[in-house]
Amino acid sequence: MNARHIDDRSDEGYAPTTTHADFGAGNPRLRVTRDDERSEFALEADVVRIGSAADADLRLADADPVHATITHDDRDEYVLELHGAGEMNSNPDADATHPGENKQTLRTGARFTVGPWTLVYARDEFADHGRPYGGRLGGEYSDQPLQPPRPDYSDEATIESEAPTHSDSVDET
């Protein structure tokens, strides 16, 4: 095993200055827990359906057929929309990036529930579009240096125009 202790890193090398990385970079993922069950789910598709339906990308027992969707948008953000009952750790009304009831722009550490499951979003800091310059170490509030403008991801983004809803996966028989 070639593991290095974190204090053995060189002082030279990568120093974060922005959180605008390549489109989809930073290993976006969900940490999924329930009781003693633990797993990680990579967000590799532009639209991820979470629920108990057979065609759900992330299939969770005891959830609605399509309980939630996560859409990777053309701004390189991952946006949660809850279709079933659940909790989010932010106020969706205060989310200026993606306003709407039951929507939240995900940042590392964002937590939400789907039935008895707890899901936590994670993305490597260099790509999370949150605080630039290494997070809190780079400044705070009015002392936070501004990032350069967000890159134009339009050539790289192949996003579906509408996220599927619960009714999209329910058979009308």
PyRosetta script that sets phi, psi and omega in degrees:
from pyrosetta import init, pose_from_sequence

init()
pose = pose_from_sequence("MNARHIDDRSDEGYAPTTTHADFGAGNPRLRVTRDDERSEFALEADVVRIGSAADADLRLADADPVHATITHDDRDEYVLELHGAGEMNSNPDADATHPGENKQTLRTGARFTVGPWTLVYARDEFADHGRPYGGRLGGEYSDQPLQPPRPDYSDEATIESEAPTHSDSVDET")
pose.set_psi(1, 132.0)
pose.set_omega(1, -177.7)
pose.set_phi(2, -103.5)
pose.set_psi(2, 39.4)
pose.set_omega(2, -179.2)
pose.set_phi(3, -74.1)
pose.set_psi(3, 139.9)
pose.set_omega(3, 175.5)
pose.set_phi(4, -113.8)
pose.set_psi(4, 146.3)
pose.set_omega(4, 174.5)
pose.set_phi(5, -71.6)
pose.set_psi(5, 144.4)
pose.set_omega(5, -176.1)
pose.set_phi(6, -59.3)
pose.set_psi(6, -29.9)
pose.set_omega(6, 179.6)
pose.set_phi(7, -77.4)
pose.set_psi(7, -7.0)
pose.set_omega(7, 179.1)
pose.set_phi(8, -88.6)
pose.set_psi(8, 2.1)
pose.set_omega(8, -179.0)
pose.set_phi(9, -71.6)
pose.set_psi(9, 150.2)
pose.set_omega(9, 176.5)
pose.set_phi(10, -68.5)
pose.set_psi(10, 149.3)
pose.set_omega(10, 174.8)
pose.set_phi(11, -73.8)
pose.set_psi(11, -15.1)
pose.set_omega(11, 179.1)
pose.set_phi(12, -97.2)
pose.set_psi(12, 163.5)
pose.set_omega(12, 178.4)
pose.set_phi(13, 120.7)
pose.set_psi(13, -149.0)
pose.set_omega(13, -174.6)
pose.set_phi(14, -68.6)
pose.set_psi(14, 127.0)
pose.set_omega(14, 172.0)
pose.set_phi(15, -125.7)
pose.set_psi(15, 117.7)
pose.set_omega(15, -175.7)
pose.set_phi(16, -63.4)
pose.set_psi(16, 136.0)
pose.set_omega(16, 176.1)
pose.set_phi(17, -128.3)
pose.set_psi(17, -16.2)
pose.set_omega(17, -178.2)
pose.set_phi(18, -152.2)
pose.set_psi(18, 160.5)
pose.set_omega(18, 175.3)
pose.set_phi(19, -112.3)
pose.set_psi(19, 23.8)
pose.set_omega(19, 176.2)
pose.set_phi(20, -101.6)
pose.set_psi(20, 96.3)
pose.set_omega(20, -179.7)
pose.set_phi(21, -105.8)
pose.set_psi(21, -171.0)
pose.set_omega(21, 176.0)
pose.set_phi(22, -61.1)
pose.set_psi(22, 151.3)
pose.set_omega(22, -179.0)
pose.set_phi(23, -55.9)
pose.set_psi(23, 124.0)
pose.set_omega(23, 178.5)
pose.set_phi(24, 79.9)
pose.set_psi(24, 2.2)
pose.set_omega(24, -178.2)
pose.set_phi(25, -71.4)
pose.set_psi(25, 169.0)
pose.set_omega(25, 173.4)
pose.set_phi(26, 92.2)
pose.set_psi(26, 14.5)
pose.set_omega(26, 174.4)
pose.set_phi(27, 52.4)
pose.set_psi(27, 55.8)
pose.set_omega(27, 179.0)
pose.set_phi(28, -63.4)
pose.set_psi(28, 136.9)
pose.set_omega(28, -173.1)
pose.set_phi(29, -159.5)
pose.set_psi(29, 165.6)
pose.set_omega(29, 174.2)
pose.set_phi(30, -117.2)
pose.set_psi(30, 135.5)
pose.set_omega(30, 170.3)
pose.set_phi(31, -97.7)
pose.set_psi(31, 120.0)
pose.set_omega(31, -170.7)
pose.set_phi(32, -112.5)
pose.set_psi(32, 125.9)
pose.set_omega(32, -179.0)
pose.set_phi(33, -136.0)
pose.set_psi(33, 149.8)
pose.set_omega(33, 172.7)
pose.set_phi(34, -159.6)
pose.set_psi(34, 122.7)
pose.set_omega(34, -178.2)
pose.set_phi(35, 48.1)
pose.set_psi(35, -116.5)
pose.set_omega(35, -179.2)
pose.set_phi(36, -96.8)
pose.set_psi(36, 4.6)
pose.set_omega(36, -179.7)
pose.set_phi(37, -88.0)
pose.set_psi(37, 135.0)
pose.set_omega(37, 179.7)
pose.set_phi(38, -139.6)
pose.set_psi(38, 132.8)
pose.set_omega(38, 174.5)
pose.set_phi(39, -154.5)
pose.set_psi(39, 170.7)
pose.set_omega(39, 177.5)
pose.set_phi(40, -128.2)
pose.set_psi(40, 139.4)
pose.set_omega(40, -178.1)
pose.set_phi(41, -125.1)
pose.set_psi(41, 119.2)
pose.set_omega(41, 179.7)
pose.set_phi(42, -76.1)
pose.set_psi(42, 134.9)
pose.set_omega(42, 177.2)
pose.set_phi(43, -90.7)
pose.set_psi(43, 89.0)
pose.set_omega(43, -175.1)
pose.set_phi(44, -105.6)
pose.set_psi(44, -17.6)
pose.set_omega(44, 179.8)
pose.set_phi(45, -98.6)
pose.set_psi(45, 159.0)
pose.set_omega(45, 179.4)
pose.set_phi(46, -72.4)
pose.set_psi(46, -27.7)
pose.set_omega(46, 174.2)
pose.set_phi(47, -132.5)
pose.set_psi(47, 124.0)
pose.set_omega(47, 179.6)
pose.set_phi(48, -115.7)
pose.set_psi(48, 120.5)
pose.set_omega(48, 175.8)
pose.set_phi(49, -92.1)
pose.set_psi(49, 131.6)
pose.set_omega(49, -179.7)
pose.set_phi(50, -117.7)
pose.set_psi(50, 124.8)
pose.set_omega(50, 179.2)
pose.set_phi(51, 168.0)
pose.set_psi(51, -165.8)
pose.set_omega(51, -176.5)
pose.set_phi(52, -99.1)
pose.set_psi(52, -3.8)
pose.set_omega(52, -179.3)
pose.set_phi(53, -63.9)
pose.set_psi(53, 151.5)
pose.set_omega(53, -179.2)
pose.set_phi(54, -60.8)
pose.set_psi(54, -29.2)
pose.set_omega(54, -179.0)
pose.set_phi(55, -95.6)
pose.set_psi(55, 10.2)
pose.set_omega(55, 177.9)
pose.set_phi(56, -67.4)
pose.set_psi(56, 140.6)
pose.set_omega(56, 177.6)
pose.set_phi(57, -70.7)
pose.set_psi(57, -43.0)
pose.set_omega(57, 174.1)
pose.set_phi(58, -113.3)
pose.set_psi(58, 102.5)
pose.set_omega(58, -174.3)
pose.set_phi(59, -91.2)
pose.set_psi(59, 122.0)
pose.set_omega(59, -177.9)
pose.set_phi(60, -127.5)
pose.set_psi(60, 124.8)
pose.set_omega(60, 177.4)
pose.set_phi(61, -63.6)
pose.set_psi(61, 150.3)
pose.set_omega(61, 177.0)
pose.set_phi(62, 66.4)
pose.set_psi(62, 23.1)
pose.set_omega(62, 174.3)
pose.set_phi(63, -112.1)
pose.set_psi(63, 164.6)
pose.set_omega(63, 172.5)
pose.set_phi(64, -63.7)
pose.set_psi(64, 159.8)
pose.set_omega(64, 179.9)
pose.set_phi(65, -51.6)
pose.set_psi(65, -49.2)
pose.set_omega(65, 169.9)
pose.set_phi(66, -126.1)
pose.set_psi(66, 94.4)
pose.set_omega(66, -173.9)
pose.set_phi(67, -83.9)
pose.set_psi(67, -32.9)
pose.set_omega(67, -178.0)
pose.set_phi(68, -156.8)
pose.set_psi(68, 157.8)
pose.set_omega(68, 170.4)
pose.set_phi(69, -130.3)
pose.set_psi(69, 148.6)
pose.set_omega(69, 171.6)
pose.set_phi(70, -121.3)
pose.set_psi(70, 123.5)
pose.set_omega(70, -178.7)
pose.set_phi(71, -111.3)
pose.set_psi(71, 129.4)
pose.set_omega(71, 173.1)
pose.set_phi(72, -89.3)
pose.set_psi(72, 108.3)
pose.set_omega(72, -171.4)
pose.set_phi(73, -89.7)
pose.set_psi(73, 177.4)
pose.set_omega(73, -176.1)
pose.set_phi(74, -73.8)
pose.set_psi(74, -3.4)
pose.set_omega(74, 173.2)
pose.set_phi(75, -97.6)
pose.set_psi(75, 6.3)
pose.set_omega(75, -177.9)
pose.set_phi(76, 68.2)
pose.set_psi(76, 31.6)
pose.set_omega(76, 173.9)
pose.set_phi(77, -104.3)
pose.set_psi(77, 152.0)
pose.set_omega(77, 172.8)
pose.set_phi(78, -106.5)
pose.set_psi(78, 121.3)
pose.set_omega(78, -171.6)
pose.set_phi(79, -118.1)
pose.set_psi(79, 123.1)
pose.set_omega(79, 177.8)
pose.set_phi(80, -88.3)
pose.set_psi(80, 137.5)
pose.set_omega(80, 167.9)
pose.set_phi(81, -131.6)
pose.set_psi(81, 119.5)
pose.set_omega(81, 176.8)
pose.set_phi(82, -85.0)
pose.set_psi(82, 127.6)
pose.set_omega(82, 175.9)
pose.set_phi(83, -102.0)
pose.set_psi(83, -25.9)
pose.set_omega(83, 177.6)
pose.set_phi(84, -109.5)
pose.set_psi(84, -179.8)
pose.set_omega(84, 179.5)
pose.set_phi(85, -65.1)
pose.set_psi(85, 140.5)
pose.set_omega(85, 178.7)
pose.set_phi(86, 178.9)
pose.set_psi(86, 172.3)
pose.set_omega(86, 179.5)
pose.set_phi(87, -117.4)
pose.set_psi(87, 146.7)
pose.set_omega(87, 173.0)
pose.set_phi(88, -123.6)
pose.set_psi(88, 156.9)
pose.set_omega(88, -179.4)
pose.set_phi(89, -95.3)
pose.set_psi(89, 16.8)
pose.set_omega(89, 174.7)
pose.set_phi(90, -134.5)
pose.set_psi(90, 165.8)
pose.set_omega(90, 177.1)
pose.set_phi(91, -88.5)
pose.set_psi(91, 109.5)
pose.set_omega(91, -177.2)
pose.set_phi(92, -60.5)
pose.set_psi(92, -27.3)
pose.set_omega(92, 179.1)
pose.set_phi(93, -68.6)
pose.set_psi(93, -23.4)
pose.set_omega(93, -177.7)
pose.set_phi(94, -90.7)
pose.set_psi(94, -2.4)
pose.set_omega(94, -177.6)
pose.set_phi(95, -82.0)
pose.set_psi(95, 97.8)
pose.set_omega(95, -175.6)
pose.set_phi(96, -73.4)
pose.set_psi(96, -23.8)
pose.set_omega(96, -178.0)
pose.set_phi(97, -70.0)
pose.set_psi(97, -43.0)
pose.set_omega(97, -178.9)
pose.set_phi(98, -136.7)
pose.set_psi(98, 78.5)
pose.set_omega(98, -178.2)
pose.set_phi(99, -67.6)
pose.set_psi(99, 155.0)
pose.set_omega(99, 177.1)
pose.set_phi(100, 142.3)
pose.set_psi(100, 151.2)
pose.set_omega(100, 179.5)
pose.set_phi(101, -66.3)
pose.set_psi(101, 135.1)
pose.set_omega(101, 177.3)
pose.set_phi(102, 65.3)
pose.set_psi(102, 26.8)
pose.set_omega(102, 175.9)
pose.set_phi(103, -118.1)
pose.set_psi(103, 149.5)
pose.set_omega(103, 178.8)
pose.set_phi(104, -153.0)
pose.set_psi(104, 131.6)
pose.set_omega(104, 169.9)
pose.set_phi(105, -76.2)
pose.set_psi(105, 125.2)
pose.set_omega(105, -174.6)
pose.set_phi(106, -84.5)
pose.set_psi(106, 134.9)
pose.set_omega(106, 171.8)
pose.set_phi(107, -126.9)
pose.set_psi(107, 156.6)
pose.set_omega(107, -179.2)
pose.set_phi(108, -51.0)
pose.set_psi(108, 129.8)
pose.set_omega(108, -179.1)
pose.set_phi(109, 96.3)
pose.set_psi(109, -9.2)
pose.set_omega(109, 178.3)
pose.set_phi(110, -62.3)
pose.set_psi(110, 130.9)
pose.set_omega(110, -175.6)
pose.set_phi(111, -119.1)
pose.set_psi(111, 139.0)
pose.set_omega(111, 173.8)
pose.set_phi(112, -148.7)
pose.set_psi(112, 162.9)
pose.set_omega(112, -179.1)
pose.set_phi(113, -118.1)
pose.set_psi(113, 148.9)
pose.set_omega(113, 175.6)
pose.set_phi(114, -133.7)
pose.set_psi(114, 102.2)
pose.set_omega(114, -173.8)
pose.set_phi(115, 57.4)
pose.set_psi(115, -130.8)
pose.set_omega(115, -178.8)
pose.set_phi(116, -83.2)
pose.set_psi(116, 3.0)
pose.set_omega(116, -176.3)
pose.set_phi(117, -94.1)
pose.set_psi(117, 144.6)
pose.set_omega(117, 171.9)
pose.set_phi(118, -113.5)
pose.set_psi(118, 129.1)
pose.set_omega(118, -179.8)
pose.set_phi(119, -120.9)
pose.set_psi(119, 136.9)
pose.set_omega(119, 179.3)
pose.set_phi(120, -127.1)
pose.set_psi(120, 126.7)
pose.set_omega(120, -179.4)
pose.set_phi(121, -82.3)
pose.set_psi(121, 141.6)
pose.set_omega(121, 175.3)
pose.set_phi(122, -141.5)
pose.set_psi(122, 142.7)
pose.set_omega(122, 174.3)
pose.set_phi(123, -151.5)
pose.set_psi(123, 137.0)
pose.set_omega(123, -178.5)
pose.set_phi(124, -54.2)
pose.set_psi(124, 140.3)
pose.set_omega(124, -171.0)
pose.set_phi(125, -54.7)
pose.set_psi(125, -38.0)
pose.set_omega(125, -175.8)
pose.set_phi(126, -63.8)
pose.set_psi(126, -14.0)
pose.set_omega(126, -176.1)
pose.set_phi(127, -122.9)
pose.set_psi(127, 7.1)
pose.set_omega(127, -169.3)
pose.set_phi(128, -84.8)
pose.set_psi(128, -0.2)
pose.set_omega(128, 178.5)
pose.set_phi(129, 54.0)
pose.set_psi(129, 22.4)
pose.set_omega(129, 178.6)
pose.set_phi(130, -96.2)
pose.set_psi(130, -122.3)
pose.set_omega(130, -178.4)
pose.set_phi(131, -78.6)
pose.set_psi(131, 128.7)
pose.set_omega(131, 178.3)
pose.set_phi(132, -79.2)
pose.set_psi(132, 176.5)
pose.set_omega(132, 173.5)
pose.set_phi(133, 58.2)
pose.set_psi(133, 38.1)
pose.set_omega(133, 173.9)
pose.set_phi(134, 81.8)
pose.set_psi(134, 22.2)
pose.set_omega(134, 176.6)
pose.set_phi(135, 78.3)
pose.set_psi(135, -142.7)
pose.set_omega(135, -174.4)
pose.set_phi(136, -61.6)
pose.set_psi(136, -25.5)
pose.set_omega(136, 179.4)
pose.set_phi(137, -65.8)
pose.set_psi(137, -20.7)
pose.set_omega(137, -177.7)
pose.set_phi(138, -88.9)
pose.set_psi(138, -5.8)
pose.set_omega(138, -179.6)
pose.set_phi(139, 142.2)
pose.set_psi(139, 176.8)
pose.set_omega(139, -177.2)
pose.set_phi(140, -148.4)
pose.set_psi(140, 134.9)
pose.set_omega(140, 175.8)
pose.set_phi(141, 49.2)
pose.set_psi(141, -115.5)
pose.set_omega(141, -175.5)
pose.set_phi(142, -69.7)
pose.set_psi(142, -17.5)
pose.set_omega(142, 178.7)
pose.set_phi(143, -90.1)
pose.set_psi(143, -2.0)
pose.set_omega(143, -178.3)
pose.set_phi(144, -74.5)
pose.set_psi(144, 118.0)
pose.set_omega(144, 176.8)
pose.set_phi(145, -62.2)
pose.set_psi(145, 143.6)
pose.set_omega(145, 178.8)
pose.set_phi(146, -75.7)
pose.set_psi(146, 146.8)
pose.set_omega(146, 174.6)
pose.set_phi(147, -80.9)
pose.set_psi(147, 160.0)
pose.set_omega(147, 169.3)
pose.set_phi(148, -66.4)
pose.set_psi(148, 164.2)
pose.set_omega(148, 180.0)
pose.set_phi(149, -57.2)
pose.set_psi(149, 151.7)
pose.set_omega(149, 178.2)
pose.set_phi(150, -62.8)
pose.set_psi(150, 137.6)
pose.set_omega(150, 177.3)
pose.set_phi(151, -62.7)
pose.set_psi(151, 160.3)
pose.set_omega(151, 174.1)
pose.set_phi(152, -85.7)
pose.set_psi(152, 108.1)
pose.set_omega(152, -178.0)
pose.set_phi(153, -92.6)
pose.set_psi(153, 6.2)
pose.set_omega(153, -170.3)
pose.set_phi(154, -59.1)
pose.set_psi(154, -33.4)
pose.set_omega(154, 178.7)
pose.set_phi(155, -72.6)
pose.set_psi(155, -25.9)
pose.set_omega(155, -178.2)
pose.set_phi(156, -92.6)
pose.set_psi(156, -23.6)
pose.set_omega(156, -175.5)
pose.set_phi(157, -81.7)
pose.set_psi(157, 126.0)
pose.set_omega(157, 173.0)
pose.set_phi(158, -124.8)
pose.set_psi(158, 67.6)
pose.set_omega(158, -171.5)
pose.set_phi(159, -94.1)
pose.set_psi(159, 139.3)
pose.set_omega(159, 172.0)
pose.set_phi(160, -64.9)
pose.set_psi(160, 142.9)
pose.set_omega(160, -174.5)
pose.set_phi(161, -69.5)
pose.set_psi(161, -31.2)
pose.set_omega(161, -178.1)
pose.set_phi(162, -130.7)
pose.set_psi(162, 134.8)
pose.set_omega(162, 173.5)
pose.set_phi(163, -73.8)
pose.set_psi(163, 142.3)
pose.set_omega(163, 178.6)
pose.set_phi(164, -66.9)
pose.set_psi(164, 154.2)
pose.set_omega(164, 178.3)
pose.set_phi(165, -115.6)
pose.set_psi(165, 173.9)
pose.set_omega(165, 179.3)
pose.set_phi(166, -54.8)
pose.set_psi(166, -40.5)
pose.set_omega(166, -176.8)
pose.set_phi(167, -69.0)
pose.set_psi(167, -21.1)
pose.set_omega(167, 179.0)
pose.set_phi(168, -66.8)
pose.set_psi(168, -24.1)
pose.set_omega(168, -175.9)
pose.set_phi(169, -111.8)
pose.set_psi(169, 7.4)
pose.set_omega(169, 178.6)
pose.set_phi(170, -96.3)
pose.set_psi(170, 125.5)
pose.set_omega(170, 178.8)
pose.set_phi(171, -71.0)
pose.set_psi(171, 132.2)
pose.set_omega(171, 177.0)
pose.set_phi(172, -96.4)
pose.set_psi(172, 90.1)
pose.set_omega(172, -178.4)
pose.set_phi(173, -115.0)
pose.dump_pdb("model.pdb")
